[in-house]
Amino acid sequence: MRLAVRVTPKGGRDAIDGWALDANGRPHLKVRVSVAPTEGAANAAVIAFLAKQLGRPKSALRIVSGETSRLKMVEIEGLDEAEAEAVLGPRPAG
């Protein structure tokens, strides 16, 4: 499964802030992490946080695009839509 994630580094705490739609109406998950975006630290924090929330090993998640951008595409092995919705809430129609 692939998941669009908009990351807010130095967000004060690690948290999921729910779903939103971008300007083109595509859904993305809003995630904040407490670390700064220095040398991949925020990316690592996003992977670790999402893995913990989704009950997956960190090795099952990887950023497939947007490593230097706030909007990232995260691939999660072995996760289906129903499992994701149970943890992250329903994805808005986009």
NUNUKE-613841 format. One record per residue: residue number from 1; residue in three letters; x, y, z of N, C-alpha, C, CB in turn. Coordinates in steps of 0.1 Angstrom, whole numbers, plus 5000, padded with zeros to 4 digits. Atoms other than C-alpha are relative to their C-alpha. Glycine has a CB too. Layout:
# residues N
NODE     i    aa   n.east   n.north   n.up   ca.east   ca.north   ca.up   c.east   c.north   c.up   cb.east   cb.north   cb.up
NODE   NUM   ALA        X         Y      Z         X          Y       Z        X         Y      Z         X          Y       Z
...
This chain:
# residues 94
NODE     i    aa   n.east   n.north   n.up   ca.east   ca.north   ca.up   c.east   c.north   c.up   cb.east   cb.north   cb.up
NODE     1   MET     5008      4988   5000      5000       5000    5000     5009      5012   5000      4990       5000    5012
NODE     2   ARG     4993      4987   5000      5012       5035    4993     4991      5011   5006      5004       5005    4985
NODE     3   LEU     5007      4990   4993      5003       5065    5014     5007      5013   4998      5000       4996    5016
NODE     4   ALA     4995      4986   5001      5008       5102    5007     5000      5006   5014      4992       5009    4990
NODE     5   VAL     4999      4994   4986      5021       5119    5039     5006      5014   4999      5009       4990    5008
NODE     6   ARG     4995      4986   4999      5026       5156    5045     5006      5001   5014      4989       5011    4997
NODE     7   VAL     4992      5000   4987      5053       5160    5072     5002      5014   5005      5013       4992    4998
NODE     8   THR     4996      4987   4994      5057       5189    5096     5012      4996   5010      4988       5006    5008
NODE     9   PRO     4989      5002   4991      5092       5186    5111     5000      5011   5011      5014       5000    4992
NODE    10   LYS     4999      4991   4988      5100       5203    5145     4985      5004   5004      5008       5013    4996
NODE    11   GLY     5014      4998   4997      5062       5199    5152     4997      5000   5015      4992       4990    4993
NODE    12   GLY     5003      5000   4985      5067       5198    5190     4998      4986   5006      4989       5009    5003
NODE    13   ARG     5003      5014   4995      5056       5161    5193     4998      4992   4987      4988       5000    5010
NODE    14   ASP     5004      5009   5010      5051       5131    5172     4985      4997   5000      5009       4986    5001
NODE    15   ALA     5014      5001   5000      5015       5129    5161     4994      4999   4986      4993       5011    5007
NODE    16   ILE     5008      5001   5013      4990       5121    5133     4989      5011   5002      4994       4986    4997
NODE    17   ASP     5010      4989   5000      4969       5152    5126     4988      4998   4991      5007       5013    4997
NODE    18   GLY     5012      5004   5008      4944       5134    5104     5003      5002   4985      4989       5009    5004
NODE    19   TRP     4999      4999   5015      4937       5136    5067     4996      5014   4995      4990       4989    4994
NODE    20   ALA     5004      4988   5007      4935       5165    5043     5001      4998   4986      5010       5012    5005
NODE    21   LEU     5000      5000   5015      4931       5172    5006     5010      5011   4995      4986       5001    4994
NODE    22   ASP     4992      4990   5006      4957       5190    4985     4992      5008   4991      5013       4993    4993
NODE    23   ALA     5007      4991   5009      4949       5217    4960     4993      4993   4988      5010       5010    4995
NODE    24   ASN     5006      5008   5011      4941       5190    4934     4990      4990   5005      5011       4993    4992
NODE    25   GLY     5010      5009   4994      4918       5171    4958     5005      4987   5003      4989       4999    4990
NODE    26   ARG     4994      5013   4996      4942       5143    4965     5002      4999   5015      5013       4997    4992
NODE    27   PRO     4998      5001   4985      4942       5130    5001     5014      4997   5004      4991       4988    5005
NODE    28   HIS     4987      5002   4994      4973       5130    5023     4998      5000   5015      5011       5010    4995
NODE    29   LEU     5000      5001   4985      4979       5121    5059     5010      5011   5006      5004       4986    5005
NODE    30   LYS     4992      4990   4993      4992       5149    5081     5007      4994   5012      4992       5013    5003
NODE    31   VAL     4992      5006   4989      5020       5138    5104     5010      5011   5004      5008       4987    4995
NODE    32   ARG     4990      4991   4994      5042       5159    5127     5010      4992   5008      4993       5011    5009
NODE    33   VAL     4989      5007   4992      5075       5148    5142     5008      5011   5007      5010       4992    4991
NODE    34   SER     4994      4990   4991      5095       5166    5169     5014      5003   4995      5001       4995    5014
NODE    35   VAL     4986      4998   5004      5129       5163    5151     5001      5010   4988      5007       4987    4997
NODE    36   ALA     4998      4991   5012      5144       5188    5126     5004      4992   4988      5012       5010    5004
NODE    37   PRO     4997      5008   5012      5148       5178    5090     5015      5001   4996      4992       5006    4989
NODE    38   THR     4986      5000   5003      5186       5175    5092     5005      4986   4997      5007       5006    5013
NODE    39   GLU     4993      5013   5004      5205       5147    5074     4990      4988   5001      5012       4998    5009
NODE    40   GLY     5010      5011   5000      5173       5126    5071     4994      4996   5013      5007       4988    4995
NODE    41   ALA     5006      5004   4987      5164       5126    5108     4985      5001   5000      5006       5010    5011
NODE    42   ALA     5015      4999   5000      5128       5137    5101     4995      4988   4992      4996       5013    4994
NODE    43   ASN     5005      5011   5007      5124       5110    5075     5001      4987   5008      5009       4998    4987
NODE    44   ALA     4999      5011   4991      5137       5084    5099     4989      5000   5011      5014       4999    5006
NODE    45   ALA     5010      4999   4990      5114       5097    5126     4986      4997   4995      5000       5014    5006
NODE    46   VAL     5013      5003   5006      5084       5095    5102     4998      4985   4999      4998       5007    4987
NODE    47   ILE     5000      5014   5002      5092       5059    5093     4998      4993   5014      5013       4995    4993
NODE    48   ALA     5001      5007   4987      5097       5049    5130     4986      5002   5006      5011       5005    5009
NODE    49   PHE     5013      4997   4994      5065       5067    5141     4989      4993   4993      4997       5015    4999
NODE    50   LEU     5010      5007   5007      5043       5053    5114     5000      4985   5002      5001       5003    4985
NODE    51   ALA     4998      5014   4997      5057       5018    5119     4994      4996   5013      5015       4996    4999
NODE    52   LYS     5006      5002   4987      5048       5020    5155     4985      5001   5000      5006       5009    5011
NODE    53   GLN     5015      4998   5000      5013       5033    5149     4993      4989   4993      4997       5014    4994
NODE    54   LEU     5006      5010   5009      5006       5007    5122     5003      4986   5005      5004       5002    4986
NODE    55   GLY     4996      5013   4995      5022       4978    5142     5008      4992   4990      4987       4992    5003
NODE    56   ARG     4991      5006   5010      5047       4971    5114     5015      5002   5004      4997       5005    4986
NODE    57   PRO     4986      4997   4998      5085       4967    5116     5004      5012   4991      5009       4988    4997
NODE    58   LYS     4995      4988   5008      5104       4998    5103     5004      4995   4986      5012       5007    5007
NODE    59   SER     4995      5005   5013      5118       4976    5075     4989      4998   4990      5007       4987    5002
NODE    60   ALA     5011      5001   5009      5083       4973    5061     4995      5013   4994      4988       4994    5007
NODE    61   LEU     5003      4987   5005      5081       5010    5054     5012      5006   4993      4995       5009    5011
NODE    62   ARG     4989      4992   5006      5101       5031    5030     4994      5012   4992      5008       4991    4990
NODE    63   ILE     5004      4988   5008      5099       5065    5014     5004      4998   4986      5006       5013    5006
NODE    64   VAL     4998      5003   5014      5095       5060    4977     5002      5013   4991      4990       4991    4994
NODE    65   SER     4998      4987   5007      5094       5097    4967     4998      5011   5010      4990       5002    4988
NODE    66   GLY     5002      4988   4992      5097       5131    4983     5009      5000   5012      4987       5001    5005
NODE    67   GLU     4991      5000   4988      5127       5125    5006     5004      5013   5005      5013       4992    4996
NODE    68   THR     4996      4986   4996      5136       5162    5006     4988      5009   5000      5011       5005    4991
NODE    69   SER     5013      4992   5000      5100       5174    5004     4992      4998   5012      4992       4997    4987
NODE    70   ARG     5010      5003   4989      5073       5178    5030     4990      4990   4996      4994       5013    5004
NODE    71   LEU     5010      5010   5004      5050       5157    5009     5008      4988   4995      4991       5006    4988
NODE    72   LYS     4993      5013   5002      5062       5121    5008     4991      4989   4996      5009       4996    5012
NODE    73   MET     5007      5012   5003      5050       5089    4993     5007      4988   5008      4999       4997    4985
NODE    74   VAL     4994      5010   4992      5055       5061    5018     4993      4986   4996      4997       5002    5015
NODE    75   GLU     5005      5014   5003      5052       5024    5008     5000      4992   5012      5008       4994    4988
NODE    76   ILE     5001      5008   4988      5040       5000    5035     4997      4986   4995      4989       5006    5010
NODE    77   GLU     5002      5014   5004      5044       4963    5029     4990      4993   5009      5014       4992    5000
NODE    78   GLY     5008      5008   4992      5017       4940    5041     4988      5007   5007      5007       4993    5010
NODE    79   LEU     5011      4992   4994      4991       4967    5050     4989      5001   4990      5005       5014    5005
NODE    80   ASP     5011      4998   5009      4957       4967    5035     4991      5012   5004      4991       4987    4999
NODE    81   GLU     5008      4988   4998      4931       4995    5033     4992      4999   5013      4991       5002    4988
NODE    82   ALA     5008      5002   4987      4910       4981    5062     5009      5002   5012      4993       4987    5000
NODE    83   GLU     4991      4999   4989      4940       4979    5085     5004      5015   5002      5012       4991    4999
NODE    84   ALA     4996      4986   5000      4951       5014    5076     4989      5009   5005      5004       5005    4986
NODE    85   GLU     5012      4992   4996      4916       5028    5081     4997      4999   5015      4988       4997    4992
NODE    86   ALA     5003      5003   4986      4913       5012    5115     5010      5009   5009      5002       4985    5004
NODE    87   VAL     4990      4992   4992      4945       5031    5127     4999      5015   4997      5014       4994    4997
NODE    88   LEU     4999      4986   5005      4944       5063    5106     4987      5007   4998      5008       5000    4987
NODE    89   GLY     5013      4994   5003      4907       5068    5101     4998      4999   4985      5000       5015    5005
NODE    90   PRO     5003      5002   5014      4889       5068    5068     5007      5011   4991      4985       5001    4998
NODE    91   ARG     4994      4991   5009      4907       5084    5039     4989      5008   4992      5009       4992    4989
NODE    92   PRO     5010      4992   5007      4887       5113    5024     5000      4997   4985      5002       5015    5002
NODE    93   ALA     5002      5003   5014      4874       5108    4989     5007      5012   4992      4985       4999    4995
NODE    94   GLY     4992      4990   5008      4897       5126    4964     5000      4997   4986      5013       5002    5006
